[in-house]
Amino acid sequence: MRIAVIGGGAVGCLIAARLSASTPAEVALVVRRAAAAAEIRRHGIRMTMPSGRVARTPVTVTDDPLSLGLQDLVIICVKAYAVKGVLHGLSAITGPETVIMPVINGIPWWYPAFQPAPLDGVRLTSVDPDGVLSAAIDPARLIGAVTYVAVENQGDGVIRHVNDQRFAFGDPAGRDTPMLAAVTDLFAQAGFDAVATPDIRGQIWTKLWGNLAFNPLSVLTGAPLTTICTNPGTREVSVRMMAEAQAVAERLGIRFGMSIDARIETSAAIGNFKTSMLQDYEAGRRLEIEAIVGAAIELAARVGVAVPTLTTIQALTDLRAKSRDAA
């Protein structure tokens, strides 16, 4: 299988390194900057394992997707707001049979596809404001993906894998396709805890359930994950946010397999890990607040659920990011 991994951040590097090292797939990592490509080409991907051991994995890397030719699978590992920016390069490496698998945070733009009312025919303006993504990528050629890995980016091709190996994959229409089985098997070969599911949206909400609380609260407080989960004040705000999100998801037919307290404890066990949003805030990068919180608020309006805590926390997080940028 010919696979292009688009995005040289922490998750993209983790996937490219593990697939390159442990599977027969022909893997190429696509990064935006030529300097980053040169650094990774020279030194490989250097990864600190959860055990503390450091591994170096040579990978094929390029900043020019046009050089790759057609791929069987394209894995998109960029920030949710940056997917639009990869469309030009995507068109150069995808043919009619190419499957596209976004591994992104939050509610993806394709979420309403193949869904009944009130989502039938809806475009989520929070994550696809001008409709470019919906027009450019047919949801029938997608595999949905959710990952729970905790991994930090420490430089070009330098990452720290903190915790967890879980990936869930699913077809947006609920089909059991040969490519879905092949991707799941490939990730299992790479040592990940990989499962195929007929309910990928349920997996999206299970991850989002925690992320929509912990990520913005980490930006507002500067606190790592365990602190947010165990501090009485931030835990209480998290519970309120998660309860609002649960009400939205349940109106859309989602059923959660655990309690709010159990979901918080699962995250607390990861340790004092900086959320991806806090890492972005501290690095001066744009925050994924639209996909992680804004999309949940938009869906709440669609199903008639009031989400005052989510709305307040999004507004405060937006203001904090604007204050940082203005400083």
C-alpha positions in Angstrom: 0.0 0.0 0.0 1.2 3.5 -0.9 0.5 5.9 1.9 1.1 9.6 2.3 0.9 11.1 5.7 0.3 14.9 5.4 1.5 16.9 8.4 4.8 16.8 10.3 3.3 17.5 13.7 3.4 15.1 16.6 0.6 12.7 15.5 1.8 12.7 11.8 5.3 11.9 12.8 4.2 9.2 15.2 2.1 7.5 12.5 4.7 7.9 9.8 7.4 6.5 12.0 5.5 3.5 13.2 4.0 2.5 9.8 7.5 2.9 8.2 9.3 0.8 10.8 6.8 -2.0 11.3 4.7 -2.5 8.2 5.3 -3.3 4.5 3.5 -0.1 3.4 5.4 2.4 1.3 5.0 5.5 3.5 5.9 9.1 2.7 5.6 12.0 5.2 4.6 15.3 3.7 5.6 18.4 5.6 5.0 22.1 4.7 8.5 23.5 5.2 11.6 22.5 3.2 13.8 23.0 6.2 11.7 20.6 8.3 11.8 18.1 5.5 15.6 18.4 5.3 16.0 18.0 9.1 13.8 14.8 9.1 15.6 13.4 6.0 18.9 13.9 7.8 18.0 12.6 11.2 14.8 10.6 10.8 12.0 10.9 13.3 13.4 10.8 16.8 10.8 9.6 19.3 11.0 9.3 23.1 8.8 6.3 24.0 6.6 6.2 27.1 9.3 4.0 28.6 11.8 6.7 28.2 13.7 4.9 25.4 14.6 7.1 22.4 14.2 5.6 18.9 15.2 7.0 15.6 13.3 5.9 12.5 14.3 6.9 9.0 11.4 7.9 6.9 10.7 9.1 3.3 9.9 12.8 3.6 9.1 15.6 1.2 7.8 19.1 1.2 6.5 18.6 -2.4 3.5 16.2 -2.6 3.7 16.5 -6.4 6.8 14.3 -6.3 4.9 11.3 -4.8 2.5 10.2 -7.5 -0.9 8.6 -6.8 -1.4 7.1 -3.3 -3.7 4.3 -2.1 -4.3 6.1 1.2 -3.8 9.7 2.3 -3.7 10.3 6.1 -4.3 14.0 6.9 -2.7 14.9 10.2 -3.0 18.7 10.4 -5.0 21.0 12.6 -8.7 21.0 11.8 -8.6 24.6 10.5 -5.6 23.8 8.2 -7.3 21.0 6.2 -8.4 23.5 3.6 -4.7 24.4 3.0 -3.8 20.9 2.0 -6.4 20.5 -0.7 -4.1 21.6 -3.6 -1.5 19.0 -2.7 -4.1 16.4 -2.1 -5.5 16.6 -5.6 -2.0 15.8 -7.0 -1.7 12.5 -5.1 -5.3 11.2 -5.2 -6.9 9.1 -7.9 -10.5 7.8 -8.1 -9.6 4.9 -5.8 -7.6 6.8 -3.2 -9.0 6.7 0.3 -8.6 9.8 2.5 -8.4 9.5 6.2 -8.4 12.7 8.3 -6.9 12.2 11.8 -8.0 15.6 13.3 -9.4 16.9 16.5 -13.0 17.8 17.2 -16.1 17.4 15.0 -15.0 16.9 11.4 -16.6 18.7 8.5 -17.9 15.4 7.1 -19.9 14.6 10.3 -23.4 15.4 8.8 -22.9 13.1 5.8 -25.2 10.0 5.6 -27.1 11.3 8.6 -30.8 11.7 9.0 -32.6 15.0 10.0 -31.7 17.3 11.5 -28.3 16.9 9.9 -29.3 15.7 6.5 -27.9 18.1 3.9 -26.4 20.4 6.6 -23.0 22.0 6.3 -21.2 22.8 9.6 -20.1 26.4 9.2 -17.9 26.3 12.3 -15.5 23.9 10.6 -16.3 24.4 6.9 -17.4 28.0 6.7 -17.2 28.4 2.9 -18.1 24.9 2.0 -14.8 24.2 0.3 -14.1 20.9 2.2 -17.6 19.5 1.6 -17.2 20.3 -2.1 -13.7 19.0 -2.5 -13.8 15.7 -0.7 -16.5 13.1 -1.3 -17.5 11.6 2.1 -18.0 8.3 0.4 -14.2 8.0 -0.1 -13.3 8.8 3.5 -12.4 6.7 6.5 -13.1 8.4 9.8 -10.4 8.1 12.5 -10.1 8.9 16.2 -6.9 8.6 18.2 -6.4 8.8 21.9 -2.6 9.0 21.8 -0.9 11.6 23.9 2.1 12.9 22.0 4.1 16.1 22.1 6.0 17.9 19.3 9.5 18.9 20.5 10.9 20.2 17.2 11.1 19.1 13.5 10.8 15.3 13.6 11.3 15.2 17.4 8.4 13.9 19.4 7.6 12.5 22.8 5.0 9.7 22.9 3.5 10.2 26.4 0.7 7.6 26.6 -1.8 5.4 24.9 -1.9 3.5 21.6 -5.6 3.6 20.7 -7.0 4.3 17.2 -10.6 3.7 16.1 -11.5 3.7 12.4 -14.9 3.7 10.8 -16.7 4.4 7.5 -18.9 7.5 7.7 -21.8 5.5 6.1 -21.2 2.6 8.5 -20.0 0.3 5.7 -17.5 -2.6 6.3 -15.1 -1.9 3.4 -11.9 -3.7 2.4 -9.9 -0.6 2.9 -11.3 -0.1 6.4 -10.1 -3.6 7.3 -6.7 -3.1 5.7 -6.1 0.2 7.6 -7.1 -1.3 10.9 -4.8 -4.3 10.2 -1.9 -2.0 9.2 -2.1 0.1 12.3 -2.3 -3.1 14.4 0.9 -4.3 12.7 2.5 -1.0 13.7 1.8 -1.8 17.4 -1.2 0.4 17.8 -4.4 -0.7 19.6 -6.5 -0.4 16.4 -10.2 -1.2 16.1 -12.8 -0.8 13.3 -16.2 0.4 14.4 -19.5 0.8 12.7 -20.2 3.9 14.9 -17.3 6.2 14.3 -19.4 9.2 15.4 -19.8 7.7 18.8 -16.0 7.4 19.0 -15.7 11.1 17.9 -18.0 12.2 20.7 -16.3 10.0 23.3 -13.0 11.7 22.6 -14.5 15.2 22.1 -16.4 14.8 25.4 -13.2 15.3 27.3 -11.4 17.5 24.8 -14.0 20.2 24.7 -13.6 20.7 28.4 -9.9 20.0 29.1 -8.4 21.8 26.1 -9.9 25.3 26.6 -9.6 25.1 30.4 -5.9 24.3 30.0 -5.5 27.5 27.9 -7.4 29.5 30.5 -5.5 28.2 33.5 -2.2 27.0 32.1 -2.7 23.8 33.9 -1.8 20.3 32.6 -4.4 17.5 32.3 -4.2 15.8 35.7 -4.5 19.1 37.5 -7.6 20.1 35.5 -9.2 16.7 36.3 -8.5 16.8 40.0 -8.7 20.4 41.0 -12.3 20.9 42.4 -13.0 24.1 40.5 -11.9 23.0 37.1 -13.3 19.5 37.5 -16.7 21.1 38.3 -16.6 23.3 35.2 -15.5 20.2 33.2 -18.5 18.3 34.4 -20.9 21.1 33.4 -19.4 21.3 29.9 -19.5 17.6 29.4 -23.1 17.3 30.6 -24.1 19.9 28.0 -22.2 18.1 25.3 -23.8 14.8 26.3 -27.2 16.3 26.0 -26.4 17.4 22.4 -24.9 14.1 21.4 -27.8 12.1 22.8 -30.2 14.2 20.7 -28.2 13.1 17.7 -28.5 9.4 18.7 -25.2 9.0 20.4 -25.0 6.8 23.5 -22.0 7.0 25.8 -20.6 3.8 27.3 -19.3 5.5 30.5 -20.2 8.2 33.0 -18.8 11.7 33.0 -16.7 10.9 36.1 -15.3 7.8 34.5 -14.3 9.8 31.4 -12.6 12.4 33.6 -10.7 9.7 35.5 -9.5 8.2 32.2 -8.0 11.5 31.2 -6.5 12.1 34.7 -4.6 8.8 34.4 -2.7 10.1 31.4 -0.7 12.3 33.8 0.5 15.9 33.7 0.4 16.2 30.0 -0.2 19.5 28.3 -3.2 19.4 26.0 -2.7 20.1 22.3 -4.5 23.4 22.7 -2.2 24.5 25.5 0.8 23.5 23.5 -0.6 25.6 20.6 -1.3 28.5 22.9 2.2 28.6 24.3 3.7 28.3 20.9 1.7 31.3 19.6 -0.3 29.1 17.1 -3.9 29.4 16.2 -6.2 27.3 18.5 -8.6 24.6 17.3 -11.5 26.1 19.3 -13.9 26.0 16.3 -13.7 22.3 15.8 -13.5 21.3 19.4 -16.0 23.6 21.0 -17.6 25.7 18.2 -18.9 22.7 16.3 -20.5 21.3 19.4 -22.2 24.7 20.0 -23.4 24.7 16.4 -24.8 21.2 16.7 -26.5 22.2 20.0 -28.4 25.0 18.1 -29.4 22.4 15.5 -31.1 20.1 18.1 -32.3 22.9 20.4 -30.1 22.3 23.4 -28.9 25.2 25.6 -25.1 25.1 26.2 -24.3 28.2 28.3 -21.1 26.8 29.9 -19.7 25.8 26.5 -20.6 29.2 25.0 -19.0 31.1 27.9 -15.8 29.0 27.9 -15.4 29.4 24.1 -15.8 33.2 24.4 -13.2 33.3 27.2 -10.7 31.1 25.3 -11.1 33.2 22.1 -10.5 36.4 24.2 -7.4 34.9 25.8 -6.0 34.0 22.4 -6.7 37.4 21.0 -5.0 39.0 24.0 -2.0 36.9 23.4 -1.8 37.8 19.8 -2.2 41.5 20.6 0.6 41.5 23.2 
